[in-house]
Amino acid sequence: MPTIKDIAKAAGVSHGTVSNVLNNRPGVSYEKIQLVKKAAIALGYSIDEKASLLRRGTTRTIAVIFPNITERHYSDLYTGILRYAQSQRYTVRLFLTDDLPYVERHIITEVLALKVCSVVTVSCLENHRKEYEAILSRKIPLLFLLRPADDKSLSSFSFDMTGAAEVIASKIKNLGKKNICILTNESYFPDQSAFRQALKSCLSVDDADFFENQHGEQSSAVYSLLQRSVMPEVIICSNETLADKVQRIYAESGLAIPEIITLSSLRPSYNALYHNIKLNYRLLGHDAAACIIGKVEKTSELDTRVFSVSGCSEPFSAPSVVMKKTLRLIAHQTPAISALGCLLPRFRQRYGIPVELYACTSIDEVFERVLSSNEKWDIVRLDPSSLSYLGPRVLKKLTEIDPDAHSQFNQFLPDLQNDFSTIGGNLYAYPFDISVQMLFYHRSLFEDIGQIRAFYEETGKTLEVPATYQEFDQICRFFSRAYRPDSPVLYGASLPPANPTSVASDYLPRLLAAGGLMYSPNGCLNLNTSIALKTLKEYIEYASLASPNHAHSWSEIAENFLNGQSATAILYVNHASCFVRSQSANVGIEIGFAPIPGGHPLLAGGSLGVHINSEQPEEAYQFIRWATGEDIAPEMVMLGGVSACKNVYEQREILDTYPWLEALPKCIQLGIRKPILSVVDIDYNQRDFEYTLGQHLINAITGKETPEEALMNTQKVLDEISERSIH
């Protein structure tokens, strides 16, 4: 293989310059970076990162030592570690002990030889300080998970077993059961011992029997349950693997399966047979990786944390119901509506109410059909831009059906009522699929040493995620091949779909960030301002360096961005799920995300309300509570939708799959839509305004109108609306 010396000779630069480039160090000019890269490629050089890192004494590799990866809680724990480590450009090396001490001791020796940067372990050993002395003596960061170290000075992350036992005790009390069996793994493991002791303290019954599943005897303890003279009414298991064994062996024996309560891993869907006491293993793994990497990079210290129980889910039992008349739901086709369509059979099974979904290709079609006297609807989805105008015309007040309808908001993210639910202080709908604009960018471009240097040489600034539209436009210009021929992508950004409302929604956040949307003394919107004109001219210049406005949907824009057509894209997040379908293994690593420049995104998505002429308002309301509720929210999101429910944003499986959702609650708080045109005594339809504005914006971009003409012609339409409303 060619050496650094060979590359230096071919590139005509010094050995030090080659070393700096290959190790991604700053301070080298863009020209020399390109020379080195071209020479390295031509010579067939492969950067030996491992060798370069070994010179520093360690690699960027975290050793993870687990009993196994087949049990779901260990799998979720590992995935939480892996996802965060990958996002920080660390690798993870997994070692499995099968809870055998001699295997773990051998692994410790192997880990030392690999020169890992840190160790995370679910240890089966006793006397942890002694056993891990070789790791500790080399000052390698060490973190124990689930099973706290016997030496309290050693850091550990574990769950609150007392809290879990208290939830279980409350559950048993509600069930009214007394004949109880407890099934755990080996009691000498700290987590199992803590769970057993907590149950002994919390359970008030005297006839609870404890069974211990021994290593290598996978079902012996379960069979022992069958030998009791009195069959248990409730079996408590310390993990789902044991619960599955109980359920299977009881079924094989032809015996009635008792109530099963189990500690389980928090995830979008749960085993419908059990009472699941949910522990957030994904979150624990994520936070453990963040903690250990913080120690490696000297940004934080190791600590000890105890994680609480995340909740309890009930086993599913379909009630005996009489099949009722079909409900008719009309909505604009969105990823969330597609997801909801998959879940409709579950509602029918549970409540005995069939639902027909009519997914329209456009929002305008929804408007026409819900306003038509020729069609009957029970449930309507409206977007935030039309809710204020259309809601009172087509929706029934939810408090007329349920005086306690406001209580549903306890499960939603805060501050959604104004934009998604209430009009004039009256509650018309529940938020269903919330969305907001967000900036997406290719991390590899922003982290590439060559691009960083080239940007600095051109602008004198650091290449960073833009916080303002001025910074955003500068970056878009830099990555546009029309401006810089050697750009690795064609365009700096992707323009929105080729329809007026989408273009307007791209322009309005710029105007809001500039302090625009000023109202005239009579309360009418005034676009004839210097701010609006300046912003439009900047937008036209930006459009000349962005991708052509040919796409027909937000999903198409997302696909074009993902395929490397542009460096950035401003999208509504409910259309970003296609990233996962196209690039699931790398989306959290390669695709970056941030609030949009300027900090004034527009809200989108939709709300569900009961049609004012529904003949089944109570059943329609029941459906809306179910469709917007937290029971199905996680599954709906995993199917590609977005939810208003808080519990979605607590589940690492969801956030690891769709990492941008972690930032969504904050972006939602920044977002607006309805208030833009909430003007007293003026009957504006926000969507009509956006359509009118967008038409003239497109004319300005394509040169059919001057910027001045575009704003003036938009203002004329707004003035006409105002006159009609006043008179």
Sequence and secondary structure as in RCSB ss.txt:
>XXXX:A:sequence
MPTIKDIAKAAGVSHGTVSNVLNNRPGVSYEKIQLVKKAAIALGYSIDEKASLLRRGTTRTIAVIFPNITERHYS
DLYTGILRYAQSQRYTVRLFLTDDLPYVERHIITEVLALKVCSVVTVSCLENHRKEYEAILSRKIPLLFLLRPAD
DKSLSSFSFDMTGAAEVIASKIKNLGKKNICILTNESYFPDQSAFRQALKSCLSVDDADFFENQHGEQSSAVYSL
LQRSVMPEVIICSNETLADKVQRIYAESGLAIPEIITLSSLRPSYNALYHNIKLNYRLLGHDAAACIIGKVEKTS
ELDTRVFSVSGCSEPFSAPSVVMKKTLRLIAHQTPAISALGCLLPRFRQRYGIPVELYACTSIDEVFERVLSSNE
KWDIVRLDPSSLSYLGPRVLKKLTEIDPDAHSQFNQFLPDLQNDFSTIGGNLYAYPFDISVQMLFYHRSLFEDIG
QIRAFYEETGKTLEVPATYQEFDQICRFFSRAYRPDSPVLYGASLPPANPTSVASDYLPRLLAAGGLMYSPNGCL
NLNTSIALKTLKEYIEYASLASPNHAHSWSEIAENFLNGQSATAILYVNHASCFVRSQSANVGIEIGFAPIPGGH
PLLAGGSLGVHINSEQPEEAYQFIRWATGEDIAPEMVMLGGVSACKNVYEQREILDTYPWLEALPKCIQLGIRKP
ILSVVDIDYNQRDFEYTLGQHLINAITGKETPEEALMNTQKVLDEISERSIH
>XXXX:A:secstr
   HHHHHHHHTS HHHHHHHHTT S   HHHHHHHHHHHHHHT    HHHHHHTTT  SEEEEEES SSSHHHH
HHHHHHHHHHHHTT EEEEEE TT HHHHHHHHHHHHHHT SEEEE    SSHHHHTHHHHHTT  EEEESS  S
STTS EEEE HHHHHHHHHHHHHHHT   EEEEES TTSHHHHHHHHHHHHH   S  EEEE  TT TTHHHHHH
HTSSS  SEEEESSHHHHHHHHHHHHHTT    EEEEEEE  SS  TTSEEEEE HHHHHHHHHHHHHHHHTTSS
    EEE   EEE             EEEEEE  HHHHHHHHHHHHHHHHHS  EEEEEESSHHHHHHHHH TT 
  SEEEE HHHHHHHHHHHB  GGGT TTGGGGGGGB SS HHHHTEETTEE  EEEEEEEEEEEEEHHHHH HH
HHHHHHHHHSS     SSHHHHHHHHHHH TTTSTT SSSEEEE   SSHHHHHHHHHHHHHHTT  EE TTS E
E  SHHHHHHHHHHHHHHHTSB TT SSHHHHHHHHHTTSEEEEEEEGGGTTHHHHHHTTTHHHHEEEE  GGG 
 BEEEEEEEEBTT S HHHHHHHHHHHTSTTTHHHHHHTT    BGGGGG HHHHHHSGGGGTHHHHHHH BSGG
GG  TT    HHHHHHHHHHHHHHHHTTSS HHHHHHHHHHHHHHHHHHHH 
